[in-house]
Amino acid sequence: MKIGVEHTHRVDLMPLEVGWELLWKSMNISEENELQSLRNIGIEIVRKCGCLPLAIKVTASVLASKDQTENEWKKILRKNAWYQSKLPTEIEGALYLSYVELPHHLKQCFLYCSLYPEGHAIDRDDLVRLWVAEGFVEEKQGQLLEDTAEEYYYELIHRNLLQPNGSYFDHSECKMHDLLWQLACYLSKEECFVGDPEPLRHTSMYKLRRISVATEKDMIMLPSMDKEQLKIRTFKKLSDVSFVVDHSLLKKLQNLRVFDLGGSHVRSIPSSIGSLIHLRLLDLDGTDISCLPESIGALKNLQILNLQRCAYLHSLPLAVTQLCNLRRLGLRDTPINLVPKGIYKLKFLNDLEGFPVGGGSDNNGKTQNGWKLEELGYLSQLRRLYVTKLERAAPCSMDAMLKQKRYLKVLSLRCTELRDSKYSEEDVRNIEKTFDQLFPPDNVENLFIGGFFGRRYPTWLDATLSSVKHLKLVDCKSCLHLPPIGKLPMLKYLRIEGATAVTKIGPEFVGCWRGNPRPTKAVAFPKLEWLIIEDMPNLEEWSFVDVEEEAAEMQKLEASSPFLQLLPRLKELYLISCPKLRALPQQFGQETTSLRKLQLSRTGSLKVVENLQLLSETRVIESCGSLEKVSNIPQVRELLAKDCPNLRCVEGLGSLQQLCLTEDMKKTSSWWVPGLQQQCRQLHGEDLDVYTALETKRTPN
């Protein structure tokens, strides 16, 4: 499901009144008096926008940054940007105005997005790093450049100049609307090139500063030009092509700031890489390199070194510790084990995506078999940290090694799963103690725990994590109970996957135990919007409350004062691969007032799904072999069904507008589709929209 600006063509023209309503709603104007005083000038602005939804939305973003007065709005109407005749017709007027009204630093960032091909997905974190490396980000006292750049990213989304992907709860992926992409390309056409660089050999390149390679060719070659003529600052590869990086190529690119070869079939990097003294970003993500030359230490301006997903890279050169301005070292999903001592020298390092734990010395004490946990204590600017191989950690003496890191926002703690043996009792005790010592600072927003083999979750995994918005617990296979995280005040996204030892989810999940003193009223998961429960093969029961205790409490309280309010903001629930679960918690039908989507996949023991009074948009059921009945879901508007051979009754779906069935459901659905059709005609005076699909939608990230 995607949100954002609409794909705009002339067929999308709006009536003036509808356009005016879109304008003020996009600005969140609610005062009647304010609306009336601005209506006439607002109608004129909508007319200037050609009644196009995208133009209206970006203009609303411009107006929102001004005082809401007639004089200010008239100033916008008189802007010369509306009449820029040199622009192509499709991008003149409102779209160009939205660019002109941007602050200078946002103009650079917006134009930079033209380096991605039309319709290409743009990753927030990659874009932030590129902006930092290009020097677009202004310094703010007490704030890292990356945090400031992230503010720029969300400001462009807020202004409707970037279109977020709704599958990502935090909008960490986006695209550019095709017309805005055309605008950015037009305005940056002399400095930026996107496509196959082969034709450039026939054109003048002295103004060209950025090349983004996007081609279907298997091999690419840069045009033969002297380095005096070639002043490329950014070379970015977006296609899966073979590419040779040799001395002659690097000699041409002496002015490079950004060298992005991610995904290329590059096998080696020559020692002459050290001659690129201006280089700030080197991205070798997913390449075939097996080593890096020691000459990399000469790159004193290098800020970002991406080495993730390099399957053949097992060691880092000693010279890495000489990169005195390094801000990011990306090692995730790369089998690096042999690392240089002295990572503490990298004082500006704030993004360490891959910290293999170990500590055994080698090579005359200059390298070691992984880093010791204590070495993290010296890296005071850490913003993102991914720690791996934690099973090799010895409990250390620094209990507060993470607690004092005031910039830390993203924390990933991972252990390696043993395939041929099991961890010993001593190993279990050590890992529990190690994790207890790794308690995060209050400012952590994104937390991942993976492969943890302790029998209990860390003691700090409770309501004390006051800033956590995004939490993933993956393959914690030995914990018998889920942690008490229902009181996390800011949690918006929760994924629990691979908790194979859990047989029952009970009150402990929301932080309630029998006999505990609790307030008269409480809210469990107060801000949670996405909940994904996946791969829990032994889960049989799920309830948020102790039924006996709840009944006793309710006798003491007025009927209008429920003891526990549950999931008031939950929008989407995914329950996947829980074959023994017999029933959903009844609270889902009674209290989840915001629930709009429910997906049940491979939940083979569920026989009945009913009484979901508040589910409002989409219901997905697939591979539920025992499911016999779906009933009393009065507000749901769309139902998708796949591989449910025993589904014989579907009723009480009074708001249903669309029914999606896969091929395997045609015979089974003949039992209940006619009844749904009749109900739709009676209630809505039209036929139910029944269509066929090949697969269901994926879960959000």
GUTITOR-45950 format. One record per residue (C-alpha): residue in one letter; x, y negated, z. Coordinates in steps of 0.25 Angstrom, whole numbers, plus 5000, padded with zeros to 4 digits. Layout:
BEGIN
aXYZ...
// end
This chain:
BEGIN
m500050005000k500649874996i500349734999g500749594994v500449504982e499649564971h500149594957t499749474950h499249464936r498249374929v497149474931d497249444946l496749304945m495949264957p494749164958l495149034965e494349064977v494949204979g496349144977w496049034987e495649144997l496949224994l497749094996w497349055010k497249205014s498749215010m499049095019n498249145031i497449025031s496249045040e495748905045e494448865037n494748715038e496148745032l495548825021q494548725017s495548615016l496448685008r495448764999n495448664987i496948654986g497048804988i496148834976e497048744968i498248824972v497548954969r497248894955k498748854954c499049004957g498249044945c497349124955l498449234955p498549314969l500049314969a500249164966i499149134977k499849214987v501249154985t500649014985a499949044998s501349085004v501848944999l500648875005a500848945018s502148885020k501548745019d500648665028q499148705025t498748565020e498148515007n499348425005e500348545007w499548624997k499448514987k500948504988i501048644984l500148624972r501048514967k502248594967n503048594954a503248744955w501748764950y502148704937q503548774934s503448784919k504748854917l504248984924p503549104917t502049084918e501849204927i502749154938e502449004938g501648924948a501348984961l502449094960y503548994957l502948904968s503149014978y504549024975v504848874975e504248854989l505248964994p506348915003h507748934996h508149055003l506849125000k506949084985q508349164984c507749284991f506449284982l507249274969y508249384974c507049484973s507049464958l508249564958y507249674961p506549724948e505049694947g504249774956h505449834964a505349864978i506149774987d506749815000r506749715011d508049755018d508749755004l508249625000v508649565014r510049615012l510149564998w509649425003v510749425014a511849465005e511449354995g511549255005f510049215004v509749225019e509949095028e510549115042k509649105054q510149085068g510049215076q509549295064l510149395055l510149365040e509349495037d508249455047t508149315040a508149385026e507049475031e506249355034y506449305020y505949435015y504649425023e504449275019l504449315004i503449425007h502649325015r502649225003n502149334994l503449334986l503749474990q502749584990p502849685002n502749835000g501549875010s502150015011y503249955020f502549905033d503649795035h503649755020s505049795019e504849825004c504249724994k504149684979m504049564971h502749534964d503049544949l502749394947l503649344958w504749444953q504649374940l504749234947a506049274954c506649334942y506349214934l506949114944s508149204946k508349244932e509749184930e510349234942c509649374943f509549494934v508749614936g508749734926d509849804918p511049724918e511549774904p510849664896l511649554904r512849584896h512249494885t511849374894s512549274902m512749314917y513449194923k512249154931l511849294935r511949324950r511149444953i510949574945s509949684949v510049804940a508749874937t508849974925e508450114921k509850134916d510750244922m511950164921i512150004922m513349924918l513549774921p513849684909s515349654907m515649514912d516749444918k516649424933e516749274930q515349284923l514749384932k514349314945i513349424950r513049414965t512049524966f512149664959k510949744963k510549884957l509149924957s509150044948d509650184950v510850184940s512250224939f513250114942v514750104942v515350014952d516849994948h517949894949s517549824935l516049804940l516549744954k517449654946k516249594939l515449574952q516449494961n515349394965l514349504970r513649484983v512649594982f513049734976d511849824976l512049964970g511050034979g510550164972s511650164961h512450284957v513750224962r514750324967s515950234971i516250084974p517650044970s518649974980s518449844972i517149824979g518049744989s518249634979l516749594980i517049494991h515749424990l514949554991r513849555002l512949674999l513449804994d512349904992l512750054989d511450114994g511150254988t512450254979d513350374977i514550314984s515350404993c516350304999l516650155000p517950084997e518750025009s518749895000i517349865005g517949805017a518349685008l516849645007k516949545018n515649485014l514849615013q513549605021i512749725016l513349865013n512249965009l512750115009q511450185013r511050315005c512450335000a512450485000y513850514998l514450405008h514950465020s515950365026l516150205027p517450145023l518250085035a518149945028v516649935031t516949875045q517749765038l516449715032c516349595042n515049535036l514249665034r512849655038r512249785034l512849925032g511850025026l512150175028r510750235030d510650375023t512150375020p512950495026i514050405031n514650455043l516150405043v516150265047p517150155051k517350115065g517149965068i515749945063y515649845075k516449745066l515249725057k514749615066f513649565056l513149705053n511649705056d511149815047l511749955050e510850055042g511650175046f512450195058p512950345059v513250375073g514450455077g515850405082g516950505079s518150445074d518950485061n519950425052n520950375063g519750315070k519350215059t518150295055q517150375063n516050475062g514850375063w514850255073k514650255088l513350205093e514150105101e514650035089l513249975087g513349895099y514349795092l513349765080s512549655086q511849615073l511149745070r509849725063r509649865057l510249985062y510150135057v510850225067t511050375062k511650505067l511250465081e511350615085r512850595085a512750475095a513350495109p512550415120c513350285121s513550185132m512850065125d511350075129a511049935123m511849955109l510549915102k509749845112q510449715110k510449705095r509449585093y509449595078l509149745077k507749765070v507949905063l508450025070s508550165065l509050275074r509250415067c509750555071t510150665061e509350785061l510050915063r509651015052d510351145056s510351135071k509651065083y510150955092s510551005106e509950955119e511150875122d510950805108v509450775112r509850715125n510950625118i510050575107e508950535117k510050465125t510650395112f509250345107d508950295121q510150205120l509850155107f508650075111p508349955101p508249815104d506949745105n507049685091v507049815083e505849815074n506149945065l506550075072f506850215067i507150335074g507450455066g507950605069f507950585084f507950715091g507750675105r506550735112r506050595117y506150465109p507050355114t506550285127w506550155121l505550195110d504350125117a503649995118t505049925121l505349915106s504549785105s504949745091v504849875083k503949875071h504349995063l504650125070k504950265064l505250385071v505650495062d506050645064c506150635080k505850775080s506050815094c505250705101l503950775107h503250635108l503150515101p503750385108p502850285115i502850175104g501350135104k501750015112l502749955102p502149815101m502649785086l502649925080k502049915066y502550045059l502750185065r503250305058i503450435066e503950555057g504450685060a504150695075t503950845074a503950875089v502750795092t501450875094k500550765100i500550615099g499850555112p499750435121e501350435122f501350375108v500750245112g501450235125c500350295134w500550415143r499550485153g499650415166n500450295162p499950155167r499450075155p498749945152t497249935151k497349915136a498549945127v498849945112a499550065105f500350025093p499849885093k500449845080l500749975072e500249965058w500850095052l500950235058i501550355051i501650485058e502350585049d502950725050m502450775063p502150925061n501850955075l500850835079e499550895083e498850785091w498850635091s498150545101f498550405106v497850425119d497750525130v496250565128e496050595143e496750475148e496050385138a494650435143a495050405157e495550265154m494350225146q493450255157k494150145165l494150045154e492949975147a492550045134s492949915127s494349915132p495150035126f496350085133l497250095121q497150025108l497850095096l498550055084p497749925081r498549885069l498850025063k498650015048e499150135042l499350275048y500050395041l500050535047i500850625038s501350775040c500650795054p500150935050k499650975064l498950845068r497450875071a496850745072l497150595071p497050505084q495550455085q496150325089f496450305074g494950295071q494650205083e495750105085t496550085073t495849965068s496849925057l497050065051r496950055035k497750185031l497850325036q498650435029l498650575033s499550675026r499950815029t499150815042g498650955040s497850985053l496950865052k495550905049v494750785051v495050635049e493850545054n493350425061l494450325056q493550215058l494550105055l495450155044s495150055033e495950075020t496650215016r496550355021v497550455015i497450605018e498450705011s498850845014c497850865026g497551015024s496551025035l495850895033e494350915032k493650785035v493850635033s492750555039n492250425045i493350335040p492350225036q493350105032v494350185024r494350135009e495350235003l495550385005l496650464999a496550615000k497650724995d497750864998c496650885009p496051015004n495051035015l494450895016r492950915014c492350795021v492650645018e491550555024g491350425031l492250345022g491250225020s492250125015l493050225005q493350154992q494450244986l494650394987c496050444982l496150594980t497250674975e497050794965d497050894975m495850834982k494850834971k494150964975t494150934990s493650794988s492450844980w491750874994w491750734998v492050634987p490550634982g490150584996l491150474997q490750434983q489250424987q489650355000c490450244992r489250224983q488250204994l489150115002h489950034991g489050054979e490250114971d491050244968l492150284977d493550264970v494150404969y495450424962t496650514962a498050494967l499350574967e499850544980t499550464993k500250334998r501550345006t501750295020p502250155023n503750135026
// end
